[in-house]
Each structure stands twice: as C-alpha cells, then as structure tokens.
Amino acid sequence: MTRGNQREQDRLRAQKKTAGKGKSTSMSGTALAARKEADAEAVRQKIAAKEAAKAAAEAAGGTAAPKKT
C-alpha cells in the first residue's frame, strides 16, 4: 500500500502555507531601535531596584532572600 504522490503534495502544500510566514517585524528600523532601547532601559531600572532592595535588606540586618534554583 503506497501513498502515491500524496506525501509530495502534502509537503508542497505545507511549504506554500509557511512561505508567507517569515520572521518579520511590523516595526521600521527606527521604531524597532527605539523599542529595544526602551526595553533595555526598563531592564536596567528593574535591576537597579532589585539591587537597592537587596542593599536595604542587608542594611536592616536581615539577609537577602534566598536564590531560587
């Protein structure tokens, strides 16, 4: 029992379906750069807040929260 060319037809159909789906962004170069910079700034602020909280906890005499593994 062979499948004939059904496998080949399915493969071609799948290629056509995924051909339009590329890794593309809807943002232009400048908008994308601005978004990346804003995201990086948010991460920097988050890290600074985390370090400040850790320093405050250590200054209060407590220990920092245990690391999650």
mmCIF file as Biopython writes it, N, C-alpha, C and O atoms, coordinates in Angstrom:
data_model
#
loop_
_atom_site.group_PDB
_atom_site.id
_atom_site.type_symbol
_atom_site.label_atom_id
_atom_site.label_alt_id
_atom_site.label_comp_id
_atom_site.label_asym_id
_atom_site.label_entity_id
_atom_site.label_seq_id
_atom_site.pdbx_PDB_ins_code
_atom_site.Cartn_x
_atom_site.Cartn_y
_atom_site.Cartn_z
_atom_site.occupancy
_atom_site.B_iso_or_equiv
_atom_site.auth_seq_id
_atom_site.auth_asym_id
_atom_site.pdbx_PDB_model_num
ATOM 1   N N  . MET A ? 1  ? 0.840  -1.169 0.000  1.0 0.0 1  A 1 
ATOM 2   C CA . MET A ? 1  ? 0.000  0.000  0.000  1.0 0.0 1  A 1 
ATOM 3   C C  . MET A ? 1  ? 0.891  1.241  0.000  1.0 0.0 1  A 1 
ATOM 4   O O  . MET A ? 1  ? 1.478  1.606  1.018  1.0 0.0 1  A 1 
ATOM 5   N N  . THR A ? 2  ? 0.972  1.856  -1.128 1.0 0.0 2  A 1 
ATOM 6   C CA . THR A ? 2  ? 1.763  3.077  -1.207 1.0 0.0 2  A 1 
ATOM 7   C C  . THR A ? 2  ? 0.839  4.274  -1.245 1.0 0.0 2  A 1 
ATOM 8   O O  . THR A ? 2  ? -0.334 4.163  -1.601 1.0 0.0 2  A 1 
ATOM 9   N N  . ARG A ? 3  ? 1.370  5.391  -0.882 1.0 0.0 3  A 1 
ATOM 10  C CA . ARG A ? 3  ? 0.555  6.595  -0.821 1.0 0.0 3  A 1 
ATOM 11  C C  . ARG A ? 3  ? 0.606  7.369  -2.127 1.0 0.0 3  A 1 
ATOM 12  O O  . ARG A ? 3  ? -0.025 8.420  -2.241 1.0 0.0 3  A 1 
ATOM 13  N N  . GLY A ? 4  ? 1.323  6.886  -3.089 1.0 0.0 4  A 1 
ATOM 14  C CA . GLY A ? 4  ? 1.414  7.618  -4.350 1.0 0.0 4  A 1 
ATOM 15  C C  . GLY A ? 4  ? 2.134  8.939  -4.129 1.0 0.0 4  A 1 
ATOM 16  O O  . GLY A ? 4  ? 3.150  9.005  -3.437 1.0 0.0 4  A 1 
ATOM 17  N N  . ASN A ? 5  ? 1.596  9.972  -4.721 1.0 0.0 5  A 1 
ATOM 18  C CA . ASN A ? 5  ? 2.255  11.268 -4.575 1.0 0.0 5  A 1 
ATOM 19  C C  . ASN A ? 5  ? 1.586  12.119 -3.491 1.0 0.0 5  A 1 
ATOM 20  O O  . ASN A ? 5  ? 1.818  13.327 -3.429 1.0 0.0 5  A 1 
ATOM 21  N N  . GLN A ? 6  ? 0.776  11.518 -2.652 1.0 0.0 6  A 1 
ATOM 22  C CA . GLN A ? 6  ? 0.080  12.274 -1.608 1.0 0.0 6  A 1 
ATOM 23  C C  . GLN A ? 6  ? 1.069  12.941 -0.656 1.0 0.0 6  A 1 
ATOM 24  O O  . GLN A ? 6  ? 0.877  14.089 -0.255 1.0 0.0 6  A 1 
ATOM 25  N N  . ARG A ? 7  ? 2.117  12.221 -0.300 1.0 0.0 7  A 1 
ATOM 26  C CA . ARG A ? 7  ? 3.118  12.783 0.604  1.0 0.0 7  A 1 
ATOM 27  C C  . ARG A ? 7  ? 3.776  14.002 -0.027 1.0 0.0 7  A 1 
ATOM 28  O O  . ARG A ? 7  ? 3.980  15.015 0.641  1.0 0.0 7  A 1 
ATOM 29  N N  . GLU A ? 8  ? 4.106  13.908 -1.295 1.0 0.0 8  A 1 
ATOM 30  C CA . GLU A ? 8  ? 4.725  15.036 -2.007 1.0 0.0 8  A 1 
ATOM 31  C C  . GLU A ? 8  ? 3.761  16.214 -2.094 1.0 0.0 8  A 1 
ATOM 32  O O  . GLU A ? 8  ? 4.168  17.359 -1.897 1.0 0.0 8  A 1 
ATOM 33  N N  . GLN A ? 9  ? 2.502  15.950 -2.382 1.0 0.0 9  A 1 
ATOM 34  C CA . GLN A ? 9  ? 1.513  17.025 -2.466 1.0 0.0 9  A 1 
ATOM 35  C C  . GLN A ? 9  ? 1.321  17.704 -1.104 1.0 0.0 9  A 1 
ATOM 36  O O  . GLN A ? 9  ? 1.208  18.927 -1.026 1.0 0.0 9  A 1 
ATOM 37  N N  . ASP A ? 10 ? 1.285  16.918 -0.054 1.0 0.0 10 A 1 
ATOM 38  C CA . ASP A ? 10 ? 1.155  17.487 1.286  1.0 0.0 10 A 1 
ATOM 39  C C  . ASP A ? 10 ? 2.365  18.345 1.635  1.0 0.0 10 A 1 
ATOM 40  O O  . ASP A ? 10 ? 2.226  19.406 2.243  1.0 0.0 10 A 1 
ATOM 41  N N  . ARG A ? 11 ? 3.543  17.886 1.250  1.0 0.0 11 A 1 
ATOM 42  C CA . ARG A ? 11 ? 4.757  18.653 1.517  1.0 0.0 11 A 1 
ATOM 43  C C  . ARG A ? 11 ? 4.728  19.981 0.785  1.0 0.0 11 A 1 
ATOM 44  O O  . ARG A ? 11 ? 5.070  21.012 1.364  1.0 0.0 11 A 1 
ATOM 45  N N  . LEU A ? 12 ? 4.324  19.975 -0.482 1.0 0.0 12 A 1 
ATOM 46  C CA . LEU A ? 12 ? 4.238  21.214 -1.260 1.0 0.0 12 A 1 
ATOM 47  C C  . LEU A ? 12 ? 3.191  22.159 -0.673 1.0 0.0 12 A 1 
ATOM 48  O O  . LEU A ? 12 ? 3.406  23.370 -0.608 1.0 0.0 12 A 1 
ATOM 49  N N  . ARG A ? 13 ? 2.066  21.604 -0.251 1.0 0.0 13 A 1 
ATOM 50  C CA . ARG A ? 13 ? 1.014  22.429 0.344  1.0 0.0 13 A 1 
ATOM 51  C C  . ARG A ? 13 ? 1.514  23.082 1.638  1.0 0.0 13 A 1 
ATOM 52  O O  . ARG A ? 13 ? 1.236  24.252 1.900  1.0 0.0 13 A 1 
ATOM 53  N N  . ALA A ? 14 ? 2.246  22.316 2.434  1.0 0.0 14 A 1 
ATOM 54  C CA . ALA A ? 14 ? 2.782  22.860 3.682  1.0 0.0 14 A 1 
ATOM 55  C C  . ALA A ? 14 ? 3.822  23.939 3.412  1.0 0.0 14 A 1 
ATOM 56  O O  . ALA A ? 14 ? 3.894  24.927 4.142  1.0 0.0 14 A 1 
ATOM 57  N N  . GLN A ? 15 ? 4.629  23.758 2.365  1.0 0.0 15 A 1 
ATOM 58  C CA . GLN A ? 15 ? 5.621  24.777 2.008  1.0 0.0 15 A 1 
ATOM 59  C C  . GLN A ? 15 ? 4.942  26.069 1.591  1.0 0.0 15 A 1 
ATOM 60  O O  . GLN A ? 15 ? 5.374  27.153 1.982  1.0 0.0 15 A 1 
ATOM 61  N N  . LYS A ? 16 ? 3.881  25.965 0.800  1.0 0.0 16 A 1 
ATOM 62  C CA . LYS A ? 16 ? 3.159  27.158 0.367  1.0 0.0 16 A 1 
ATOM 63  C C  . LYS A ? 16 ? 2.528  27.866 1.556  1.0 0.0 16 A 1 
ATOM 64  O O  . LYS A ? 16 ? 2.502  29.095 1.622  1.0 0.0 16 A 1 
ATOM 65  N N  . LYS A ? 17 ? 2.021  27.080 2.489  1.0 0.0 17 A 1 
ATOM 66  C CA . LYS A ? 17 ? 1.358  27.650 3.655  1.0 0.0 17 A 1 
ATOM 67  C C  . LYS A ? 17 ? 2.341  28.420 4.534  1.0 0.0 17 A 1 
ATOM 68  O O  . LYS A ? 17 ? 2.016  29.489 5.050  1.0 0.0 17 A 1 
ATOM 69  N N  . THR A ? 18 ? 3.536  27.875 4.698  1.0 0.0 18 A 1 
ATOM 70  C CA . THR A ? 18 ? 4.521  28.513 5.566  1.0 0.0 18 A 1 
ATOM 71  C C  . THR A ? 18 ? 5.402  29.515 4.841  1.0 0.0 18 A 1 
ATOM 72  O O  . THR A ? 18 ? 6.193  30.208 5.481  1.0 0.0 18 A 1 
ATOM 73  N N  . ALA A ? 19 ? 5.287  29.611 3.527  1.0 0.0 19 A 1 
ATOM 74  C CA . ALA A ? 19 ? 6.145  30.527 2.771  1.0 0.0 19 A 1 
ATOM 75  C C  . ALA A ? 19 ? 5.897  31.976 3.161  1.0 0.0 19 A 1 
ATOM 76  O O  . ALA A ? 19 ? 6.841  32.762 3.243  1.0 0.0 19 A 1 
ATOM 77  N N  . GLY A ? 20 ? 4.663  32.336 3.398  1.0 0.0 20 A 1 
ATOM 78  C CA . GLY A ? 20 ? 4.339  33.704 3.757  1.0 0.0 20 A 1 
ATOM 79  C C  . GLY A ? 20 ? 4.680  34.039 5.194  1.0 0.0 20 A 1 
ATOM 80  O O  . GLY A ? 20 ? 4.771  35.211 5.561  1.0 0.0 20 A 1 
ATOM 81  N N  . LYS A ? 21 ? 4.869  33.017 6.003  1.0 0.0 21 A 1 
ATOM 82  C CA . LYS A ? 21 ? 5.161  33.226 7.414  1.0 0.0 21 A 1 
ATOM 83  C C  . LYS A ? 21 ? 6.669  33.259 7.614  1.0 0.0 21 A 1 
ATOM 84  O O  . LYS A ? 21 ? 7.299  32.224 7.835  1.0 0.0 21 A 1 
ATOM 85  N N  . GLY A ? 22 ? 7.228  34.429 7.537  1.0 0.0 22 A 1 
ATOM 86  C CA . GLY A ? 22 ? 8.646  34.560 7.790  1.0 0.0 22 A 1 
ATOM 87  C C  . GLY A ? 22 ? 8.851  35.267 9.104  1.0 0.0 22 A 1 
ATOM 88  O O  . GLY A ? 22 ? 7.900  35.759 9.711  1.0 0.0 22 A 1 
ATOM 89  N N  . LYS A ? 23 ? 10.060 35.316 9.532  1.0 0.0 23 A 1 
ATOM 90  C CA . LYS A ? 23 ? 10.350 36.053 10.750 1.0 0.0 23 A 1 
ATOM 91  C C  . LYS A ? 23 ? 10.490 37.510 10.353 1.0 0.0 23 A 1 
ATOM 92  O O  . LYS A ? 23 ? 11.566 37.969 9.971  1.0 0.0 23 A 1 
ATOM 93  N N  . SER A ? 24 ? 9.402  38.214 10.450 1.0 0.0 24 A 1 
ATOM 94  C CA . SER A ? 24 ? 9.426  39.617 10.073 1.0 0.0 24 A 1 
ATOM 95  C C  . SER A ? 24 ? 8.788  40.435 11.176 1.0 0.0 24 A 1 
ATOM 96  O O  . SER A ? 24 ? 7.930  39.953 11.916 1.0 0.0 24 A 1 
ATOM 97  N N  . THR A ? 25 ? 9.218  41.669 11.271 1.0 0.0 25 A 1 
ATOM 98  C CA . THR A ? 25 ? 8.650  42.557 12.267 1.0 0.0 25 A 1 
ATOM 99  C C  . THR A ? 25 ? 7.811  43.598 11.564 1.0 0.0 25 A 1 
ATOM 100 O O  . THR A ? 25 ? 8.064  43.942 10.410 1.0 0.0 25 A 1 
ATOM 101 N N  . SER A ? 26 ? 6.828  44.088 12.253 1.0 0.0 26 A 1 
ATOM 102 C CA . SER A ? 26 ? 5.972  45.103 11.665 1.0 0.0 26 A 1 
ATOM 103 C C  . SER A ? 26 ? 6.509  46.497 11.948 1.0 0.0 26 A 1 
ATOM 104 O O  . SER A ? 26 ? 5.917  47.490 11.524 1.0 0.0 26 A 1 
ATOM 105 N N  . MET A ? 27 ? 7.626  46.577 12.661 1.0 0.0 27 A 1 
ATOM 106 C CA . MET A ? 27 ? 8.196  47.875 13.001 1.0 0.0 27 A 1 
ATOM 107 C C  . MET A ? 27 ? 9.295  48.245 12.017 1.0 0.0 27 A 1 
ATOM 108 O O  . MET A ? 27 ? 9.990  47.383 11.479 1.0 0.0 27 A 1 
ATOM 109 N N  . SER A ? 28 ? 9.436  49.552 11.794 1.0 0.0 28 A 1 
ATOM 110 C CA . SER A ? 28 ? 10.524 50.014 10.945 1.0 0.0 28 A 1 
ATOM 111 C C  . SER A ? 28 ? 11.816 49.994 11.756 1.0 0.0 28 A 1 
ATOM 112 O O  . SER A ? 28 ? 11.799 49.699 12.951 1.0 0.0 28 A 1 
ATOM 113 N N  . GLY A ? 29 ? 12.911 50.300 11.119 1.0 0.0 29 A 1 
ATOM 114 C CA . GLY A ? 29 ? 14.208 50.260 11.787 1.0 0.0 29 A 1 
ATOM 115 C C  . GLY A ? 29 ? 14.306 51.203 12.964 1.0 0.0 29 A 1 
ATOM 116 O O  . GLY A ? 29 ? 14.815 50.824 14.019 1.0 0.0 29 A 1 
ATOM 117 N N  . THR A ? 30 ? 13.824 52.432 12.804 1.0 0.0 30 A 1 
ATOM 118 C CA . THR A ? 30 ? 13.927 53.400 13.897 1.0 0.0 30 A 1 
ATOM 119 C C  . THR A ? 30 ? 12.979 53.051 15.034 1.0 0.0 30 A 1 
ATOM 120 O O  . THR A ? 30 ? 13.333 53.196 16.204 1.0 0.0 30 A 1 
ATOM 121 N N  . ALA A ? 31 ? 11.784 52.594 14.702 1.0 0.0 31 A 1 
ATOM 122 C CA . ALA A ? 31 ? 10.828 52.215 15.743 1.0 0.0 31 A 1 
ATOM 123 C C  . ALA A ? 31 ? 11.326 50.988 16.499 1.0 0.0 31 A 1 
ATOM 124 O O  . ALA A ? 31 ? 11.163 50.891 17.715 1.0 0.0 31 A 1 
ATOM 125 N N  . LEU A ? 32 ? 11.928 50.065 15.780 1.0 0.0 32 A 1 
ATOM 126 C CA . LEU A ? 32 ? 12.451 48.863 16.412 1.0 0.0 32 A 1 
ATOM 127 C C  . LEU A ? 32 ? 13.606 49.215 17.340 1.0 0.0 32 A 1 
ATOM 128 O O  . LEU A ? 32 ? 13.699 48.679 18.445 1.0 0.0 32 A 1 
ATOM 129 N N  . ALA A ? 33 ? 14.483 50.108 16.905 1.0 0.0 33 A 1 
ATOM 130 C CA . ALA A ? 33 ? 15.604 50.530 17.740 1.0 0.0 33 A 1 
ATOM 131 C C  . ALA A ? 33 ? 15.101 51.240 18.993 1.0 0.0 33 A 1 
ATOM 132 O O  . ALA A ? 33 ? 15.630 51.031 20.084 1.0 0.0 33 A 1 
ATOM 133 N N  . ALA A ? 34 ? 14.083 52.075 18.836 1.0 0.0 34 A 1 
ATOM 134 C CA . ALA A ? 34 ? 13.520 52.779 19.987 1.0 0.0 34 A 1 
ATOM 135 C C  . ALA A ? 34 ? 12.887 51.788 20.960 1.0 0.0 34 A 1 
ATOM 136 O O  . ALA A ? 34 ? 13.014 51.947 22.174 1.0 0.0 34 A 1 
ATOM 137 N N  . ARG A ? 35 ? 12.220 50.787 20.446 1.0 0.0 35 A 1 
ATOM 138 C CA . ARG A ? 35 ? 11.590 49.770 21.296 1.0 0.0 35 A 1 
ATOM 139 C C  . ARG A ? 35 ? 12.651 48.985 22.055 1.0 0.0 35 A 1 
ATOM 140 O O  . ARG A ? 35 ? 12.497 48.717 23.247 1.0 0.0 35 A 1 
ATOM 141 N N  . LYS A ? 36 ? 13.729 48.617 21.365 1.0 0.0 36 A 1 
ATOM 142 C CA . LYS A ? 36 ? 14.803 47.874 22.025 1.0 0.0 36 A 1 
ATOM 143 C C  . LYS A ? 36 ? 15.438 48.706 23.129 1.0 0.0 36 A 1 
ATOM 144 O O  . LYS A ? 36 ? 15.729 48.192 24.209 1.0 0.0 36 A 1 
ATOM 145 N N  . GLU A ? 37 ? 15.655 50.000 22.860 1.0 0.0 37 A 1 
ATOM 146 C CA . GLU A ? 37 ? 16.249 50.884 23.857 1.0 0.0 37 A 1 
ATOM 147 C C  . GLU A ? 37 ? 15.321 51.042 25.062 1.0 0.0 37 A 1 
ATOM 148 O O  . GLU A ? 37 ? 15.783 51.032 26.203 1.0 0.0 37 A 1 
ATOM 149 N N  . ALA A ? 38 ? 14.030 51.185 24.819 1.0 0.0 38 A 1 
ATOM 150 C CA . ALA A ? 38 ? 13.066 51.312 25.914 1.0 0.0 38 A 1 
ATOM 151 C C  . ALA A ? 38 ? 13.033 50.034 26.752 1.0 0.0 38 A 1 
ATOM 152 O O  . ALA A ? 38 ? 12.965 50.095 27.979 1.0 0.0 38 A 1 
ATOM 153 N N  . ASP A ? 39 ? 13.081 48.897 26.098 1.0 0.0 39 A 1 
ATOM 154 C CA . ASP A ? 39 ? 13.090 47.624 26.814 1.0 0.0 39 A 1 
ATOM 155 C C  . ASP A ? 39 ? 14.363 47.479 27.652 1.0 0.0 39 A 1 
ATOM 156 O O  . ASP A ? 39 ? 14.318 47.018 28.793 1.0 0.0 39 A 1 
ATOM 157 N N  . ALA A ? 40 ? 15.493 47.879 27.072 1.0 0.0 40 A 1 
ATOM 158 C CA . ALA A ? 40 ? 16.762 47.797 27.792 1.0 0.0 40 A 1 
ATOM 159 C C  . ALA A ? 40 ? 16.742 48.709 29.014 1.0 0.0 40 A 1 
ATOM 160 O O  . ALA A ? 40 ? 17.231 48.332 30.079 1.0 0.0 40 A 1 
ATOM 161 N N  . GLU A ? 41 ? 16.181 49.900 28.867 1.0 0.0 41 A 1 
ATOM 162 C CA . GLU A ? 41 ? 16.091 50.837 29.995 1.0 0.0 41 A 1 
ATOM 163 C C  . GLU A ? 41 ? 15.198 50.264 31.095 1.0 0.0 41 A 1 
ATOM 164 O O  . GLU A ? 41 ? 15.507 50.405 32.278 1.0 0.0 41 A 1 
ATOM 165 N N  . ALA A ? 42 ? 14.117 49.630 30.722 1.0 0.0 42 A 1 
ATOM 166 C CA . ALA A ? 42 ? 13.225 49.016 31.709 1.0 0.0 42 A 1 
ATOM 167 C C  . ALA A ? 42 ? 13.952 47.920 32.479 1.0 0.0 42 A 1 
ATOM 168 O O  . ALA A ? 42 ? 13.781 47.792 33.691 1.0 0.0 42 A 1 
ATOM 169 N N  . VAL A ? 43 ? 14.754 47.138 31.786 1.0 0.0 43 A 1 
ATOM 170 C CA . VAL A ? 43 ? 15.511 46.070 32.443 1.0 0.0 43 A 1 
ATOM 171 C C  . VAL A ? 43 ? 16.549 46.672 33.385 1.0 0.0 43 A 1 
ATOM 172 O O  . VAL A ? 43 ? 16.742 46.176 34.495 1.0 0.0 43 A 1 
ATOM 173 N N  . ARG A ? 44 ? 17.218 47.740 32.947 1.0 0.0 44 A 1 
ATOM 174 C CA . ARG A ? 44 ? 18.204 48.399 33.809 1.0 0.0 44 A 1 
ATOM 175 C C  . ARG A ? 44 ? 17.545 48.933 35.083 1.0 0.0 44 A 1 
ATOM 176 O O  . ARG A ? 44 ? 18.104 48.802 36.172 1.0 0.0 44 A 1 
ATOM 177 N N  . GLN A ? 45 ? 16.374 49.528 34.951 1.0 0.0 45 A 1 
ATOM 178 C CA . GLN A ? 45 ? 15.660 50.047 36.121 1.0 0.0 45 A 1 
ATOM 179 C C  . GLN A ? 45 ? 15.240 48.913 37.053 1.0 0.0 45 A 1 
ATOM 180 O O  . GLN A ? 45 ? 15.303 49.051 38.275 1.0 0.0 45 A 1 
ATOM 181 N N  . LYS A ? 46 ? 14.821 47.816 36.484 1.0 0.0 46 A 1 
ATOM 182 C CA . LYS A ? 46 ? 14.402 46.670 37.279 1.0 0.0 46 A 1 
ATOM 183 C C  . LYS A ? 46 ? 15.583 46.104 38.068 1.0 0.0 46 A 1 
ATOM 184 O O  . LYS A ? 46 ? 15.445 45.750 39.239 1.0 0.0 46 A 1 
ATOM 185 N N  . ILE A ? 47 ? 16.744 46.022 37.417 1.0 0.0 47 A 1 
ATOM 186 C CA . ILE A ? 47 ? 17.943 45.518 38.086 1.0 0.0 47 A 1 
ATOM 187 C C  . ILE A ? 47 ? 18.356 46.463 39.206 1.0 0.0 47 A 1 
ATOM 188 O O  . ILE A ? 47 ? 18.713 46.015 40.295 1.0 0.0 47 A 1 
ATOM 189 N N  . ALA A ? 48 ? 18.309 47.781 38.943 1.0 0.0 48 A 1 
ATOM 190 C CA . ALA A ? 48 ? 18.682 48.760 39.958 1.0 0.0 48 A 1 
ATOM 191 C C  . ALA A ? 48 ? 17.747 48.677 41.162 1.0 0.0 48 A 1 
ATOM 192 O O  . ALA A ? 48 ? 18.204 48.760 42.302 1.0 0.0 48 A 1 
ATOM 193 N N  . ALA A ? 49 ? 16.458 48.517 40.929 1.0 0.0 49 A 1 
ATOM 194 C CA . ALA A ? 49 ? 15.502 48.403 42.025 1.0 0.0 49 A 1 
ATOM 195 C C  . ALA A ? 49 ? 15.760 47.137 42.837 1.0 0.0 49 A 1 
ATOM 196 O O  . ALA A ? 49 ? 15.657 47.149 44.064 1.0 0.0 49 A 1 
ATOM 197 N N  . LYS A ? 50 ? 16.088 46.063 42.160 1.0 0.0 50 A 1 
ATOM 198 C CA . LYS A ? 50 ? 16.365 44.795 42.837 1.0 0.0 50 A 1 
ATOM 199 C C  . LYS A ? 50 ? 17.612 44.920 43.710 1.0 0.0 50 A 1 
ATOM 200 O O  . LYS A ? 50 ? 17.632 44.436 44.842 1.0 0.0 50 A 1 
ATOM 201 N N  . GLU A ? 51 ? 18.656 45.575 43.181 1.0 0.0 51 A 1 
ATOM 202 C CA . GLU A ? 51 ? 19.884 45.758 43.949 1.0 0.0 51 A 1 
ATOM 203 C C  . GLU A ? 51 ? 19.645 46.681 45.140 1.0 0.0 51 A 1 
ATOM 204 O O  . GLU A ? 51 ? 20.198 46.455 46.216 1.0 0.0 51 A 1 
ATOM 205 N N  . ALA A ? 52 ? 18.825 47.722 44.961 1.0 0.0 52 A 1 
ATOM 206 C CA . ALA A ? 52 ? 18.518 48.639 46.058 1.0 0.0 52 A 1 
ATOM 207 C C  . ALA A ? 52 ? 17.755 47.911 47.162 1.0 0.0 52 A 1 
ATOM 208 O O  . ALA A ? 52 ? 18.023 48.126 48.344 1.0 0.0 52 A 1 
ATOM 209 N N  . ALA A ? 53 ? 16.826 47.069 46.793 1.0 0.0 53 A 1 
ATOM 210 C CA . ALA A ? 53 ? 16.073 46.305 47.783 1.0 0.0 53 A 1 
ATOM 211 C C  . ALA A ? 53 ? 16.987 45.340 48.527 1.0 0.0 53 A 1 
ATOM 212 O O  . ALA A ? 53 ? 16.839 45.142 49.733 1.0 0.0 53 A 1 
ATOM 213 N N  . LYS A ? 54 ? 17.917 44.751 47.819 1.0 0.0 54 A 1 
ATOM 214 C CA . LYS A ? 54 ? 18.855 43.828 48.443 1.0 0.0 54 A 1 
ATOM 215 C C  . LYS A ? 54 ? 19.758 44.574 49.418 1.0 0.0 54 A 1 
ATOM 216 O O  . LYS A ? 54 ? 20.018 44.089 50.519 1.0 0.0 54 A 1 
ATOM 217 N N  . ALA A ? 55 ? 20.237 45.756 49.017 1.0 0.0 55 A 1 
ATOM 218 C CA . ALA A ? 55 ? 21.094 46.549 49.889 1.0 0.0 55 A 1 
ATOM 219 C C  . ALA A ? 55 ? 20.327 47.009 51.126 1.0 0.0 55 A 1 
ATOM 220 O O  . ALA A ? 55 ? 20.877 47.019 52.227 1.0 0.0 55 A 1 
ATOM 221 N N  . ALA A ? 56 ? 19.074 47.386 50.955 1.0 0.0 56 A 1 
ATOM 222 C CA . ALA A ? 56 ? 18.262 47.819 52.089 1.0 0.0 56 A 1 
ATOM 223 C C  . ALA A ? 56 ? 18.027 46.663 53.057 1.0 0.0 56 A 1 
ATOM 224 O O  . ALA A ? 56 ? 18.041 46.855 54.273 1.0 0.0 56 A 1 
ATOM 225 N N  . ALA A ? 57 ? 17.817 45.489 52.529 1.0 0.0 57 A 1 
ATOM 226 C CA . ALA A ? 57 ? 17.600 44.322 53.379 1.0 0.0 57 A 1 
ATOM 227 C C  . ALA A ? 57 ? 18.861 43.983 54.162 1.0 0.0 57 A 1 
ATOM 228 O O  . ALA A ? 57 ? 18.785 43.631 55.339 1.0 0.0 57 A 1 
ATOM 229 N N  . GLU A ? 58 ? 20.011 44.087 53.523 1.0 0.0 58 A 1 
ATOM 230 C CA . GLU A ? 58 ? 21.268 43.799 54.205 1.0 0.0 58 A 1 
ATOM 231 C C  . GLU A ? 58 ? 21.573 44.871 55.240 1.0 0.0 58 A 1 
ATOM 232 O O  . GLU A ? 58 ? 22.104 44.563 56.306 1.0 0.0 58 A 1 
ATOM 233 N N  . ALA A ? 59 ? 21.244 46.139 54.941 1.0 0.0 59 A 1 
ATOM 234 C CA . ALA A ? 59 ? 21.488 47.231 55.877 1.0 0.0 59 A 1 
ATOM 235 C C  . ALA A ? 59 ? 20.582 47.111 57.099 1.0 0.0 59 A 1 
ATOM 236 O O  . ALA A ? 59 ? 20.953 47.543 58.190 1.0 0.0 59 A 1 
ATOM 237 N N  . ALA A ? 60 ? 19.417 46.539 56.928 1.0 0.0 60 A 1 
ATOM 238 C CA . ALA A ? 60 ? 18.478 46.376 58.028 1.0 0.0 60 A 1 
ATOM 239 C C  . ALA A ? 60 ? 18.876 45.219 58.940 1.0 0.0 60 A 1 
ATOM 240 O O  . ALA A ? 60 ? 18.244 44.988 59.971 1.0 0.0 60 A 1 
ATOM 241 N N  . GLY A ? 61 ? 19.905 44.508 58.563 1.0 0.0 61 A 1 
ATOM 242 C CA . GLY A ? 61 ? 20.381 43.416 59.401 1.0 0.0 61 A 1 
ATOM 243 C C  . GLY A ? 61 ? 19.861 42.066 58.987 1.0 0.0 61 A 1 
ATOM 244 O O  . GLY A ? 61 ? 20.288 41.040 59.519 1.0 0.0 61 A 1 
ATOM 245 N N  . GLY A ? 62 ? 18.961 42.055 58.061 1.0 0.0 62 A 1 
ATOM 246 C CA . GLY A ? 62 ? 18.424 40.790 57.588 1.0 0.0 62 A 1 
ATOM 247 C C  . GLY A ? 62 ? 19.320 40.216 56.507 1.0 0.0 62 A 1 
ATOM 248 O O  . GLY A ? 62 ? 20.346 40.792 56.145 1.0 0.0 62 A 1 
ATOM 249 N N  . THR A ? 63 ? 18.920 39.113 56.023 1.0 0.0 63 A 1 
ATOM 250 C CA . THR A ? 63 ? 19.652 38.528 54.912 1.0 0.0 63 A 1 
ATOM 251 C C  . THR A ? 63 ? 18.819 38.682 53.660 1.0 0.0 63 A 1 
ATOM 252 O O  . THR A ? 63 ? 17.598 38.824 53.711 1.0 0.0 63 A 1 
ATOM 253 N N  . ALA A ? 64 ? 19.488 38.652 52.573 1.0 0.0 64 A 1 
ATOM 254 C CA . ALA A ? 64 ? 18.783 38.749 51.298 1.0 0.0 64 A 1 
ATOM 255 C C  . ALA A ? 64 ? 17.954 37.490 51.094 1.0 0.0 64 A 1 
ATOM 256 O O  . ALA A ? 64 ? 18.243 36.440 51.669 1.0 0.0 64 A 1 
ATOM 257 N N  . ALA A ? 65 ? 16.944 37.608 50.287 1.0 0.0 65 A 1 
ATOM 258 C CA . ALA A ? 65 ? 16.090 36.461 50.002 1.0 0.0 65 A 1 
ATOM 259 C C  . ALA A ? 65 ? 16.924 35.369 49.352 1.0 0.0 65 A 1 
ATOM 260 O O  . ALA A ? 65 ? 17.814 35.663 48.553 1.0 0.0 65 A 1 
ATOM 261 N N  . PRO A ? 66 ? 16.652 34.126 49.679 1.0 0.0 66 A 1 
ATOM 262 C CA . PRO A ? 66 ? 17.422 33.038 49.067 1.0 0.0 66 A 1 
ATOM 263 C C  . PRO A ? 66 ? 17.178 32.978 47.567 1.0 0.0 66 A 1 
ATOM 264 O O  . PRO A ? 66 ? 16.104 33.317 47.071 1.0 0.0 66 A 1 
ATOM 265 N N  . LYS A ? 67 ? 18.197 32.544 46.876 1.0 0.0 67 A 1 
ATOM 266 C CA . LYS A ? 67 ? 18.093 32.443 45.421 1.0 0.0 67 A 1 
ATOM 267 C C  . LYS A ? 67 ? 17.203 31.275 45.050 1.0 0.0 67 A 1 
ATOM 268 O O  . LYS A ? 67 ? 17.231 30.218 45.679 1.0 0.0 67 A 1 
ATOM 269 N N  . LYS A ? 68 ? 16.418 31.492 44.019 1.0 0.0 68 A 1 
ATOM 270 C CA . LYS A ? 68 ? 15.588 30.407 43.507 1.0 0.0 68 A 1 
ATOM 271 C C  . LYS A ? 68 ? 16.425 29.569 42.571 1.0 0.0 68 A 1 
ATOM 272 O O  . LYS A ? 68 ? 17.215 30.101 41.791 1.0 0.0 68 A 1 
ATOM 273 N N  . THR A ? 69 ? 16.258 28.282 42.642 1.0 0.0 69 A 1 
ATOM 274 C CA . THR A ? 69 ? 17.016 27.416 41.745 1.0 0.0 69 A 1 
ATOM 275 C C  . THR A ? 69 ? 16.121 26.776 40.754 1.0 0.0 69 A 1 
ATOM 276 O O  . THR A ? 69 ? 16.583 26.007 39.911 1.0 0.0 69 A 1 
#
